[in-house]
Amino acid sequence: MSIFYDHRAKRPQIWTYPFFIILTAALFCLIYFYGMKKGVSTPSQPEVNSLSEGQDG
C-alpha cells in the first residue's frame, strides 16, 4: 500500500492535502524571506547616468 494513495478509495489519502499545501506555503515563505534578507543586506549601487558623466555640455 502506498503512503500517499489509498487504493480502496481510489484517491489520495486525506492527510496528503494539508501536508502538501503547508509544504508549498513553507517553501514560498522561505524563498520570499531569503530574498528579502538578501536584499536588505546587499548594499545598493548608485545609479550612473551615462549621458551626463562623460560630457560637459
PDB file of N, CA, C, O and CB in Angstrom:
ATOM      1  N   MET A   1       0.829  -1.175   0.000  1.00  0.00           N
ATOM      2  CA  MET A   1       0.000   0.000   0.000  1.00  0.00           C
ATOM      3  C   MET A   1       0.882   1.251   0.000  1.00  0.00           C
ATOM      4  O   MET A   1       1.901   1.311   0.689  1.00  0.00           O
ATOM      5  CB  MET A   1      -0.948  -0.009   1.208  1.00  0.00           C
ATOM      6  N   SER A   2       0.478   2.224  -0.770  1.00  0.00           N
ATOM      7  CA  SER A   2       1.205   3.466  -0.871  1.00  0.00           C
ATOM      8  C   SER A   2       0.879   4.379   0.312  1.00  0.00           C
ATOM      9  O   SER A   2      -0.233   4.355   0.839  1.00  0.00           O
ATOM     10  CB  SER A   2       0.886   4.159  -2.191  1.00  0.00           C
ATOM     11  N   ILE A   3       1.858   5.180   0.717  1.00  0.00           N
ATOM     12  CA  ILE A   3       1.596   6.107   1.824  1.00  0.00           C
ATOM     13  C   ILE A   3       0.866   7.356   1.342  1.00  0.00           C
ATOM     14  O   ILE A   3       0.322   8.097   2.161  1.00  0.00           O
ATOM     15  CB  ILE A   3       2.907   6.503   2.510  1.00  0.00           C
ATOM     16  N   PHE A   4       0.840   7.608   0.039  1.00  0.00           N
ATOM     17  CA  PHE A   4       0.174   8.790  -0.498  1.00  0.00           C
ATOM     18  C   PHE A   4      -1.183   8.490  -1.123  1.00  0.00           C
ATOM     19  O   PHE A   4      -2.040   9.372  -1.182  1.00  0.00           O
ATOM     20  CB  PHE A   4       1.054   9.443  -1.516  1.00  0.00           C
ATOM     21  N   TYR A   5      -1.394   7.255  -1.593  1.00  0.00           N
ATOM     22  CA  TYR A   5      -2.604   6.926  -2.356  1.00  0.00           C
ATOM     23  C   TYR A   5      -3.345   5.773  -1.691  1.00  0.00           C
ATOM     24  O   TYR A   5      -2.750   4.754  -1.340  1.00  0.00           O
ATOM     25  CB  TYR A   5      -2.251   6.565  -3.818  1.00  0.00           C
ATOM     26  N   ASP A   6      -4.640   5.948  -1.525  1.00  0.00           N
ATOM     27  CA  ASP A   6      -5.488   4.906  -0.951  1.00  0.00           C
ATOM     28  C   ASP A   6      -6.131   4.128  -2.098  1.00  0.00           C
ATOM     29  O   ASP A   6      -6.990   4.654  -2.806  1.00  0.00           O
ATOM     30  CB  ASP A   6      -6.580   5.516   0.001  1.00  0.00           C
ATOM     31  N   HIS A   7      -5.715   2.882  -2.278  1.00  0.00           N
ATOM     32  CA  HIS A   7      -6.193   2.084  -3.410  1.00  0.00           C
ATOM     33  C   HIS A   7      -7.657   1.684  -3.259  1.00  0.00           C
ATOM     34  O   HIS A   7      -8.349   1.502  -4.260  1.00  0.00           O
ATOM     35  CB  HIS A   7      -5.338   0.840  -3.565  1.00  0.00           C
ATOM     36  N   ARG A   8      -8.133   1.547  -2.041  1.00  0.00           N
ATOM     37  CA  ARG A   8      -9.544   1.179  -1.852  1.00  0.00           C
ATOM     38  C   ARG A   8     -10.477   2.333  -2.208  1.00  0.00           C
ATOM     39  O   ARG A   8     -11.510   2.130  -2.845  1.00  0.00           O
ATOM     40  CB  ARG A   8      -9.790   0.741  -0.404  1.00  0.00           C
ATOM     41  N   ALA A   9     -10.113   3.527  -1.800  1.00  0.00           N
ATOM     42  CA  ALA A   9     -10.959   4.692  -2.076  1.00  0.00           C
ATOM     43  C   ALA A   9     -10.667   5.297  -3.448  1.00  0.00           C
ATOM     44  O   ALA A   9     -11.415   6.154  -3.917  1.00  0.00           O
ATOM     45  CB  ALA A   9     -10.764   5.750  -0.995  1.00  0.00           C
ATOM     46  N   LYS A  10      -9.596   4.862  -4.089  1.00  0.00           N
ATOM     47  CA  LYS A  10      -9.183   5.345  -5.411  1.00  0.00           C
ATOM     48  C   LYS A  10      -8.939   6.860  -5.414  1.00  0.00           C
ATOM     49  O   LYS A  10      -9.324   7.563  -6.347  1.00  0.00           O
ATOM     50  CB  LYS A  10     -10.246   4.988  -6.456  1.00  0.00           C
ATOM     51  N   ARG A  11      -8.295   7.339  -4.356  1.00  0.00           N
ATOM     52  CA  ARG A  11      -7.940   8.752  -4.278  1.00  0.00           C
ATOM     53  C   ARG A  11      -6.783   8.906  -3.298  1.00  0.00           C
ATOM     54  O   ARG A  11      -6.469   7.974  -2.558  1.00  0.00           O
ATOM     55  CB  ARG A  11      -9.164   9.622  -3.844  1.00  0.00           C
ATOM     56  N   PRO A  12      -6.147  10.074  -3.286  1.00  0.00           N
ATOM     57  CA  PRO A  12      -5.050  10.288  -2.330  1.00  0.00           C
ATOM     58  C   PRO A  12      -5.551  10.235  -0.891  1.00  0.00           C
ATOM     59  O   PRO A  12      -6.713  10.531  -0.613  1.00  0.00           O
ATOM     60  CB  PRO A  12      -4.365  11.639  -2.594  1.00  0.00           C
ATOM     61  N   GLN A  13      -4.668   9.856   0.006  1.00  0.00           N
ATOM     62  CA  GLN A  13      -5.054   9.822   1.410  1.00  0.00           C
ATOM     63  C   GLN A  13      -5.315  11.242   1.902  1.00  0.00           C
ATOM     64  O   GLN A  13      -4.740  12.203   1.391  1.00  0.00           O
ATOM     65  CB  GLN A  13      -3.962   9.139   2.266  1.00  0.00           C
ATOM     66  N   ILE A  14      -6.177  11.359   2.886  1.00  0.00           N
ATOM     67  CA  ILE A  14      -6.672  12.658   3.322  1.00  0.00           C
ATOM     68  C   ILE A  14      -5.571  13.539   3.909  1.00  0.00           C
ATOM     69  O   ILE A  14      -5.642  14.761   3.779  1.00  0.00           O
ATOM     70  CB  ILE A  14      -7.770  12.469   4.342  1.00  0.00           C
ATOM     71  N   TRP A  15      -4.568  12.966   4.541  1.00  0.00           N
ATOM     72  CA  TRP A  15      -3.525  13.759   5.171  1.00  0.00           C
ATOM     73  C   TRP A  15      -2.592  14.402   4.157  1.00  0.00           C
ATOM     74  O   TRP A  15      -1.855  15.326   4.500  1.00  0.00           O
ATOM     75  CB  TRP A  15      -2.732  12.903   6.117  1.00  0.00           C
ATOM     76  N   THR A  16      -2.610  13.926   2.905  1.00  0.00           N
ATOM     77  CA  THR A  16      -1.700  14.483   1.912  1.00  0.00           C
ATOM     78  C   THR A  16      -2.096  15.885   1.470  1.00  0.00           C
ATOM     79  O   THR A  16      -1.231  16.674   1.091  1.00  0.00           O
ATOM     80  CB  THR A  16      -1.635  13.577   0.714  1.00  0.00           C
ATOM     81  N   TYR A  17      -3.383  16.212   1.509  1.00  0.00           N
ATOM     82  CA  TYR A  17      -3.825  17.544   1.080  1.00  0.00           C
ATOM     83  C   TYR A  17      -3.233  18.647   1.958  1.00  0.00           C
ATOM     84  O   TYR A  17      -2.547  19.524   1.433  1.00  0.00           O
ATOM     85  CB  TYR A  17      -5.353  17.627   1.106  1.00  0.00           C
ATOM     86  N   PRO A  18      -3.471  18.638   3.281  1.00  0.00           N
ATOM     87  CA  PRO A  18      -2.871  19.710   4.095  1.00  0.00           C
ATOM     88  C   PRO A  18      -1.344  19.639   4.132  1.00  0.00           C
ATOM     89  O   PRO A  18      -0.683  20.673   4.229  1.00  0.00           O
ATOM     90  CB  PRO A  18      -3.413  19.646   5.516  1.00  0.00           C
ATOM     91  N   PHE A  19      -0.779  18.440   4.057  1.00  0.00           N
ATOM     92  CA  PHE A  19       0.673  18.301   4.085  1.00  0.00           C
ATOM     93  C   PHE A  19       1.314  19.034   2.918  1.00  0.00           C
ATOM     94  O   PHE A  19       2.253  19.805   3.115  1.00  0.00           O
ATOM     95  CB  PHE A  19       1.069  16.829   4.060  1.00  0.00           C
ATOM     96  N   PHE A  20       0.826  18.807   1.711  1.00  0.00           N
ATOM     97  CA  PHE A  20       1.440  19.435   0.541  1.00  0.00           C
ATOM     98  C   PHE A  20       1.081  20.914   0.421  1.00  0.00           C
ATOM     99  O   PHE A  20       1.850  21.685  -0.153  1.00  0.00           O
ATOM    100  CB  PHE A  20       1.018  18.704  -0.719  1.00  0.00           C
ATOM    101  N   ILE A  21      -0.064  21.320   0.948  1.00  0.00           N
ATOM    102  CA  ILE A  21      -0.402  22.747   0.971  1.00  0.00           C
ATOM    103  C   ILE A  21       0.554  23.476   1.916  1.00  0.00           C
ATOM    104  O   ILE A  21       1.079  24.535   1.572  1.00  0.00           O
ATOM    105  CB  ILE A  21      -1.886  22.965   1.411  1.00  0.00           C
ATOM    106  N   ILE A  22       0.780  22.918   3.097  1.00  0.00           N
ATOM    107  CA  ILE A  22       1.700  23.527   4.060  1.00  0.00           C
ATOM    108  C   ILE A  22       3.131  23.505   3.524  1.00  0.00           C
ATOM    109  O   ILE A  22       3.868  24.476   3.694  1.00  0.00           O
ATOM    110  CB  ILE A  22       1.627  22.795   5.417  1.00  0.00           C
ATOM    111  N   LEU A  23       3.528  22.416   2.885  1.00  0.00           N
ATOM    112  CA  LEU A  23       4.867  22.315   2.315  1.00  0.00           C
ATOM    113  C   LEU A  23       5.091  23.384   1.246  1.00  0.00           C
ATOM    114  O   LEU A  23       6.145  24.019   1.210  1.00  0.00           O
ATOM    115  CB  LEU A  23       5.089  20.919   1.723  1.00  0.00           C
ATOM    116  N   THR A  24       4.108  23.579   0.383  1.00  0.00           N
ATOM    117  CA  THR A  24       4.215  24.593  -0.666  1.00  0.00           C
ATOM    118  C   THR A  24       4.289  25.992  -0.061  1.00  0.00           C
ATOM    119  O   THR A  24       5.111  26.804  -0.488  1.00  0.00           O
ATOM    120  CB  THR A  24       3.023  24.496  -1.633  1.00  0.00           C
ATOM    121  N   ALA A  25       3.450  26.285   0.919  1.00  0.00           N
ATOM    122  CA  ALA A  25       3.463  27.596   1.563  1.00  0.00           C
ATOM    123  C   ALA A  25       4.792  27.839   2.280  1.00  0.00           C
ATOM    124  O   ALA A  25       5.323  28.949   2.244  1.00  0.00           O
ATOM    125  CB  ALA A  25       2.294  27.715   2.554  1.00  0.00           C
ATOM    126  N   ALA A  26       5.324  26.813   2.925  1.00  0.00           N
ATOM    127  CA  ALA A  26       6.589  26.958   3.638  1.00  0.00           C
ATOM    128  C   ALA A  26       7.738  27.238   2.662  1.00  0.00           C
ATOM    129  O   ALA A  26       8.592  28.080   2.941  1.00  0.00           O
ATOM    130  CB  ALA A  26       6.886  25.690   4.461  1.00  0.00           C
ATOM    131  N   LEU A  27       7.763  26.551   1.539  1.00  0.00           N
ATOM    132  CA  LEU A  27       8.806  26.802   0.545  1.00  0.00           C
ATOM    133  C   LEU A  27       8.697  28.218  -0.022  1.00  0.00           C
ATOM    134  O   LEU A  27       9.708  28.893  -0.213  1.00  0.00           O
ATOM    135  CB  LEU A  27       8.719  25.772  -0.590  1.00  0.00           C
ATOM    136  N   PHE A  28       7.473  28.663  -0.288  1.00  0.00           N
ATOM    137  CA  PHE A  28       7.267  30.014  -0.791  1.00  0.00           C
ATOM    138  C   PHE A  28       7.773  31.033   0.231  1.00  0.00           C
ATOM    139  O   PHE A  28       8.467  31.982  -0.132  1.00  0.00           O
ATOM    140  CB  PHE A  28       5.774  30.256  -1.108  1.00  0.00           C
ATOM    141  N   CYS A  29       7.432  30.845   1.494  1.00  0.00           N
ATOM    142  CA  CYS A  29       7.862  31.770   2.540  1.00  0.00           C
ATOM    143  C   CYS A  29       9.380  31.766   2.701  1.00  0.00           C
ATOM    144  O   CYS A  29       9.984  32.826   2.869  1.00  0.00           O
ATOM    145  CB  CYS A  29       7.197  31.413   3.866  1.00  0.00           C
ATOM    146  N   LEU A  30       9.997  30.598   2.654  1.00  0.00           N
ATOM    147  CA  LEU A  30      11.452  30.532   2.771  1.00  0.00           C
ATOM    148  C   LEU A  30      12.137  31.279   1.640  1.00  0.00           C
ATOM    149  O   LEU A  30      13.088  32.022   1.881  1.00  0.00           O
ATOM    150  CB  LEU A  30      11.915  29.085   2.789  1.00  0.00           C
ATOM    151  N   ILE A  31      11.675  31.097   0.417  1.00  0.00           N
ATOM    152  CA  ILE A  31      12.265  31.787  -0.727  1.00  0.00           C
ATOM    153  C   ILE A  31      12.030  33.291  -0.619  1.00  0.00           C
ATOM    154  O   ILE A  31      12.937  34.080  -0.883  1.00  0.00           O
ATOM    155  CB  ILE A  31      11.681  31.247  -2.046  1.00  0.00           C
ATOM    156  N   TYR A  32      10.821  33.691  -0.232  1.00  0.00           N
ATOM    157  CA  TYR A  32      10.489  35.109  -0.115  1.00  0.00           C
ATOM    158  C   TYR A  32      11.334  35.791   0.953  1.00  0.00           C
ATOM    159  O   TYR A  32      11.929  36.838   0.701  1.00  0.00           O
ATOM    160  CB  TYR A  32       9.006  35.281   0.204  1.00  0.00           C
ATOM    161  N   PHE A  33      11.389  35.198   2.152  1.00  0.00           N
ATOM    162  CA  PHE A  33      12.128  35.833   3.239  1.00  0.00           C
ATOM    163  C   PHE A  33      13.639  35.774   3.022  1.00  0.00           C
ATOM    164  O   PHE A  33      14.358  36.662   3.481  1.00  0.00           O
ATOM    165  CB  PHE A  33      11.773  35.176   4.557  1.00  0.00           C
ATOM    166  N   TYR A  34      14.127  34.752   2.338  1.00  0.00           N
ATOM    167  CA  TYR A  34      15.552  34.713   1.984  1.00  0.00           C
ATOM    168  C   TYR A  34      15.878  35.859   1.027  1.00  0.00           C
ATOM    169  O   TYR A  34      16.901  36.526   1.178  1.00  0.00           O
ATOM    170  CB  TYR A  34      15.926  33.344   1.341  1.00  0.00           C
ATOM    171  N   GLY A  35      15.013  36.083   0.052  1.00  0.00           N
ATOM    172  CA  GLY A  35      15.230  37.185  -0.881  1.00  0.00           C
ATOM    173  C   GLY A  35      15.158  38.541  -0.203  1.00  0.00           C
ATOM    174  O   GLY A  35      15.944  39.435  -0.516  1.00  0.00           O
ATOM    175  N   MET A  36      14.212  38.702   0.731  1.00  0.00           N
ATOM    176  CA  MET A  36      14.116  39.972   1.459  1.00  0.00           C
ATOM    177  C   MET A  36      15.359  40.205   2.314  1.00  0.00           C
ATOM    178  O   MET A  36      15.870  41.323   2.377  1.00  0.00           O
ATOM    179  CB  MET A  36      12.854  39.993   2.342  1.00  0.00           C
ATOM    180  N   LYS A  37      15.845  39.156   2.970  1.00  0.00           N
ATOM    181  CA  LYS A  37      17.042  39.270   3.800  1.00  0.00           C
ATOM    182  C   LYS A  37      18.257  39.591   2.936  1.00  0.00           C
ATOM    183  O   LYS A  37      19.092  40.414   3.312  1.00  0.00           O
ATOM    184  CB  LYS A  37      17.278  37.971   4.595  1.00  0.00           C
ATOM    185  N   LYS A  38      18.353  38.944   1.787  1.00  0.00           N
ATOM    186  CA  LYS A  38      19.470  39.169   0.879  1.00  0.00           C
ATOM    187  C   LYS A  38      19.415  40.587   0.310  1.00  0.00           C
ATOM    188  O   LYS A  38      20.453  41.223   0.123  1.00  0.00           O
ATOM    189  CB  LYS A  38      19.459  38.131  -0.258  1.00  0.00           C
ATOM    190  N   GLY A  39      18.213  41.080   0.035  1.00  0.00           N
ATOM    191  CA  GLY A  39      18.065  42.432  -0.496  1.00  0.00           C
ATOM    192  C   GLY A  39      18.425  43.499   0.510  1.00  0.00           C
ATOM    193  O   GLY A  39      18.979  44.534   0.138  1.00  0.00           O
ATOM    194  N   VAL A  40      18.125  43.274   1.772  1.00  0.00           N
ATOM    195  CA  VAL A  40      18.461  44.254   2.808  1.00  0.00           C
ATOM    196  C   VAL A  40      19.957  44.250   3.084  1.00  0.00           C
ATOM    197  O   VAL A  40      20.539  45.310   3.316  1.00  0.00           O
ATOM    198  CB  VAL A  40      17.681  43.965   4.103  1.00  0.00           C
ATOM    199  N   SER A  41      20.585  43.098   3.066  1.00  0.00           N
ATOM    200  CA  SER A  41      21.998  43.011   3.409  1.00  0.00           C
ATOM    201  C   SER A  41      22.912  43.445   2.268  1.00  0.00           C
ATOM    202  O   SER A  41      24.067  43.791   2.515  1.00  0.00           O
ATOM    203  CB  SER A  41      22.336  41.606   3.817  1.00  0.00           C
ATOM    204  N   THR A  42      22.433  43.438   1.037  1.00  0.00           N
ATOM    205  CA  THR A  42      23.244  43.832  -0.106  1.00  0.00           C
ATOM    206  C   THR A  42      23.198  45.352  -0.261  1.00  0.00           C
ATOM    207  O   THR A  42      22.111  45.916  -0.381  1.00  0.00           O
ATOM    208  CB  THR A  42      22.753  43.131  -1.400  1.00  0.00           C
ATOM    209  N   PRO A  43      24.347  46.028  -0.261  1.00  0.00           N
ATOM    210  CA  PRO A  43      24.321  47.483  -0.436  1.00  0.00           C
ATOM    211  C   PRO A  43      23.900  47.837  -1.861  1.00  0.00           C
ATOM    212  O   PRO A  43      24.307  47.191  -2.827  1.00  0.00           O
ATOM    213  CB  PRO A  43      25.706  48.097  -0.118  1.00  0.00           C
ATOM    214  N   SER A  44      23.085  48.864  -1.965  1.00  0.00           N
ATOM    215  CA  SER A  44      22.628  49.261  -3.292  1.00  0.00           C
ATOM    216  C   SER A  44      23.693  50.109  -3.959  1.00  0.00           C
ATOM    217  O   SER A  44      24.376  50.893  -3.300  1.00  0.00           O
ATOM    218  CB  SER A  44      21.291  50.029  -3.214  1.00  0.00           C
ATOM    219  N   GLN A  45      23.833  49.954  -5.265  1.00  0.00           N
ATOM    220  CA  GLN A  45      24.809  50.710  -6.027  1.00  0.00           C
ATOM    221  C   GLN A  45      24.142  51.977  -6.548  1.00  0.00           C
ATOM    222  O   GLN A  45      22.985  51.941  -6.966  1.00  0.00           O
ATOM    223  CB  GLN A  45      25.391  49.862  -7.191  1.00  0.00           C
ATOM    224  N   PRO A  46      24.853  53.084  -6.529  1.00  0.00           N
ATOM    225  CA  PRO A  46      24.256  54.313  -7.047  1.00  0.00           C
ATOM    226  C   PRO A  46      24.045  54.224  -8.554  1.00  0.00           C
ATOM    227  O   PRO A  46      24.821  53.588  -9.268  1.00  0.00           O
ATOM    228  CB  PRO A  46      25.138  55.520  -6.709  1.00  0.00           C
ATOM    229  N   GLU A  47      22.996  54.862  -9.019  1.00  0.00           N
ATOM    230  CA  GLU A  47      22.724  54.863 -10.441  1.00  0.00           C
ATOM    231  C   GLU A  47      23.724  55.748 -11.157  1.00  0.00           C
ATOM    232  O   GLU A  47      24.087  56.819 -10.669  1.00  0.00           O
ATOM    233  CB  GLU A  47      21.294  55.327 -10.720  1.00  0.00           C
ATOM    234  N   VAL A  48      24.164  55.295 -12.312  1.00  0.00           N
ATOM    235  CA  VAL A  48      25.113  56.044 -13.101  1.00  0.00           C
ATOM    236  C   VAL A  48      24.390  56.560 -14.329  1.00  0.00           C
ATOM    237  O   VAL A  48      23.838  55.786 -15.111  1.00  0.00           O
ATOM    238  CB  VAL A  48      26.342  55.179 -13.487  1.00  0.00           C
ATOM    239  N   ASN A  49      24.398  57.872 -14.492  1.00  0.00           N
ATOM    240  CA  ASN A  49      23.787  58.469 -15.659  1.00  0.00           C
ATOM    241  C   ASN A  49      24.878  58.636 -16.707  1.00  0.00           C
ATOM    242  O   ASN A  49      25.702  59.544 -16.600  1.00  0.00           O
ATOM    243  CB  ASN A  49      23.102  59.833 -15.316  1.00  0.00           C
ATOM    244  N   SER A  50      24.893  57.788 -17.700  1.00  0.00           N
ATOM    245  CA  SER A  50      25.983  57.769 -18.671  1.00  0.00           C
ATOM    246  C   SER A  50      25.965  58.990 -19.583  1.00  0.00           C
ATOM    247  O   SER A  50      26.995  59.313 -20.174  1.00  0.00           O
ATOM    248  CB  SER A  50      25.909  56.508 -19.505  1.00  0.00           C
ATOM    249  N   LEU A  51      24.858  59.668 -19.716  1.00  0.00           N
ATOM    250  CA  LEU A  51      24.801  60.838 -20.589  1.00  0.00           C
ATOM    251  C   LEU A  51      25.489  62.049 -19.966  1.00  0.00           C
ATOM    252  O   LEU A  51      26.128  62.824 -20.678  1.00  0.00           O
ATOM    253  CB  LEU A  51      23.355  61.176 -20.912  1.00  0.00           C
ATOM    254  N   SER A  52      25.370  62.226 -18.659  1.00  0.00           N
ATOM    255  CA  SER A  52      25.945  63.415 -18.039  1.00  0.00           C
ATOM    256  C   SER A  52      27.324  63.180 -17.433  1.00  0.00           C
ATOM    257  O   SER A  52      27.998  64.148 -17.080  1.00  0.00           O
ATOM    258  CB  SER A  52      25.021  63.924 -16.979  1.00  0.00           C
ATOM    259  N   GLU A  53      27.763  61.952 -17.301  1.00  0.00           N
ATOM    260  CA  GLU A  53      29.050  61.669 -16.672  1.00  0.00           C
ATOM    261  C   GLU A  53      30.230  62.076 -17.551  1.00  0.00           C
ATOM    262  O   GLU A  53      31.173  62.703 -17.069  1.00  0.00           O
ATOM    263  CB  GLU A  53      29.148  60.197 -16.338  1.00  0.00           C
ATOM    264  N   GLY A  54      30.186  61.732 -18.807  1.00  0.00           N
ATOM    265  CA  GLY A  54      31.339  61.935 -19.670  1.00  0.00           C
ATOM    266  C   GLY A  54      31.281  63.189 -20.513  1.00  0.00           C
ATOM    267  O   GLY A  54      32.233  63.461 -21.245  1.00  0.00           O
ATOM    268  N   GLN A  55      30.230  63.957 -20.451  1.00  0.00           N
ATOM    269  CA  GLN A  55      30.087  65.112 -21.306  1.00  0.00           C
ATOM    270  C   GLN A  55      29.944  66.374 -20.450  1.00  0.00           C
ATOM    271  O   GLN A  55      29.297  66.358 -19.403  1.00  0.00           O
ATOM    272  CB  GLN A  55      28.877  64.943 -22.246  1.00  0.00           C
ATOM    273  N   ASP A  56      30.550  67.450 -20.908  1.00  0.00           N
ATOM    274  CA  ASP A  56      30.498  68.704 -20.172  1.00  0.00           C
ATOM    275  C   ASP A  56      29.424  69.635 -20.723  1.00  0.00           C
ATOM    276  O   ASP A  56      29.165  70.675 -20.117  1.00  0.00           O
ATOM    277  CB  ASP A  56      31.851  69.389 -20.213  1.00  0.00           C
ATOM    278  N   GLY A  57      28.826  69.325 -21.781  1.00  0.00           N
ATOM    279  CA  GLY A  57      27.923  70.310 -22.285  1.00  0.00           C
ATOM    280  C   GLY A  57      26.848  69.744 -23.073  1.00  0.00           C
ATOM    281  O   GLY A  57      25.994  70.479 -23.570  1.00  0.00           O
TER     282      GLY A  57
END
